[in-house]
Amino acid sequence: MNIIFLDFDGVMDTASYDSFLSSNGLPECDDNGRPVFDPKCIEYLKLIIDETRADVVVTSDWKYIDKYEGLLQMWRDRNMPGFLTDITPNVSKHRGDEIDLWLKECKNECNYVIIDDLDESNFNTHQLERLVVVNPLVGLDIQAAEQAINIITINKQMNNSDK
């Protein structure tokens, strides 16, 4: 099972797109008050999902407000690519610990990538080779998407060769 651990602020909701919306008099939030995602970032997320068949697990702080059901409904309402499988548990302010707990509780063997705008200190050492850190100004771009695809592909090949 391929998983994308995905943050929203700075990854899907970018400062540059917020600026574009604001300068053009367009709303920066949807009808439910959630920030609008950058269409370019959605396109690159779709590329990753199309190439890897990965599901999405939300690591974003949005999970503290909306819970899984609310985020799943938003995902559907926005016609986002792929499937929003779950959210990481709310057990720590340290993203790496929440990801580790989610992986421990997962009943499937998971191959994963983490896409976030937080720096390495927010993740555990063994996760760093699977971490793609994006610039919050532009969010998920083609370089980050290619890096994420490579991480999932290489780790899947390594896991298959171990069997």
C-alpha positions in Angstrom: 0.0 0.0 0.0 1.4 3.4 -1.0 0.7 6.3 1.3 1.2 10.1 0.9 1.4 11.8 4.4 0.2 15.2 3.3 0.2 18.6 5.0 -2.1 21.3 3.6 -0.9 24.7 4.7 2.2 25.6 2.7 1.9 22.4 0.6 -1.6 22.7 -1.0 -2.6 26.2 0.3 0.3 28.4 -0.8 1.3 32.0 -0.1 1.7 32.8 -3.8 -1.8 31.5 -4.6 -3.3 33.3 -1.6 -1.7 36.5 -2.9 -3.0 35.9 -6.4 -6.6 35.4 -5.1 -6.4 38.5 -2.8 -5.0 40.8 -5.5 -7.7 39.7 -7.9 -10.5 40.2 -5.4 -11.2 36.4 -5.2 -12.1 34.6 -2.0 -9.2 32.9 -0.3 -11.5 30.5 1.5 -14.3 28.2 0.4 -17.9 28.4 1.7 -16.9 26.4 4.8 -14.0 28.9 5.7 -11.3 26.5 4.6 -8.4 28.0 2.5 -8.6 27.3 -1.2 -5.9 25.0 -2.6 -3.5 26.1 -5.3 -4.6 24.4 -8.6 -1.0 23.8 -9.6 -0.4 21.9 -6.3 -3.5 19.8 -7.0 -2.2 19.0 -10.4 1.1 17.8 -9.0 -0.6 15.8 -6.3 -2.7 14.1 -9.0 0.6 13.3 -10.9 2.0 11.6 -7.8 -1.2 9.6 -7.3 -1.5 8.6 -10.9 2.1 7.4 -11.0 2.1 5.6 -7.6 -1.5 4.8 -6.9 -1.0 6.2 -3.4 -3.7 7.0 -0.9 -3.6 10.2 1.1 -3.3 10.4 4.9 -3.7 14.0 6.3 -1.0 15.2 8.7 -2.2 18.8 8.6 -3.3 20.7 11.6 -6.7 21.0 9.8 -7.4 17.5 11.3 -7.8 19.2 14.8 -10.7 21.3 13.5 -12.4 19.2 10.8 -11.8 15.6 11.9 -11.6 12.8 9.2 -15.3 13.0 8.1 -15.1 16.8 7.5 -11.9 16.5 5.6 -13.2 13.6 3.5 -16.3 15.7 2.6 -14.0 18.6 1.6 -11.9 16.2 -0.5 -15.0 15.0 -2.3 -16.5 18.5 -2.7 -13.3 19.8 -4.2 -13.1 16.8 -6.5 -9.5 16.2 -5.3 -7.5 13.4 -6.8 -7.1 10.0 -5.2 -8.6 8.8 -2.0 -8.3 10.4 1.5 -7.8 7.3 3.5 -7.3 8.7 7.0 -5.7 11.3 9.3 -2.8 10.7 11.6 -3.7 10.4 15.3 -3.8 13.5 17.5 -1.3 12.3 20.1 1.6 14.7 19.7 2.6 18.0 18.3 5.5 16.1 16.6 4.4 15.0 13.1 7.0 12.2 13.0 5.6 10.6 16.1 2.0 10.8 14.7 3.1 9.2 11.4 4.9 6.4 13.3 1.8 5.7 15.3 -0.4 5.6 12.2 2.0 3.2 10.5 2.2 1.0 13.6 -1.6 0.8 13.7 -2.0 0.2 10.0 -2.9 -3.4 9.2 -1.2 -3.3 5.7 2.5 -3.0 4.9 2.9 0.6 3.9 5.4 2.3 1.5 5.2 6.0 2.1 6.3 9.6 1.4 5.9 12.6 3.6 5.2 16.0 1.9 5.3 18.9 4.2 6.7 22.5 4.6 7.9 21.8 8.1 11.6 21.2 8.5 13.4 18.0 9.4 13.2 18.7 13.2 9.5 17.9 13.1 10.1 14.3 11.9 12.0 11.3 13.2 15.5 10.5 11.9 14.4 7.2 10.2 11.7 9.2 8.2 14.0 11.8 6.7 14.8 9.7 3.6 11.1 9.7 2.9 10.5 13.4 3.6 9.9 16.0 0.8 10.1 19.5 2.2 8.4 22.2 0.0 8.7 25.9 0.0 5.5 27.3 1.5 5.5 30.1 -1.0 4.9 27.8 -3.9 4.0 24.5 -2.2 3.9 21.2 -4.1 5.7 21.8 -7.4 7.1 19.5 -10.1 10.4 19.0 -8.4 8.7 17.9 -5.2 6.3 15.7 -7.1 9.1 14.0 -8.9 11.0 13.5 -5.6 7.9 12.0 -4.0 7.3 9.6 -6.9 11.0 8.5 -6.8 10.8 7.9 -3.0 7.7 5.7 -3.4 9.1 3.9 -6.5 12.5 3.2 -5.1 11.3 2.0 -1.7 8.7 -0.2 -3.4 11.4 -1.8 -5.6 13.6 -2.3 -2.5 10.7 -3.9 -0.6 9.9 -6.2 -3.5 13.6 -7.3 -3.8 13.7 -8.1 -0.1 10.9 -10.7 -0.6 
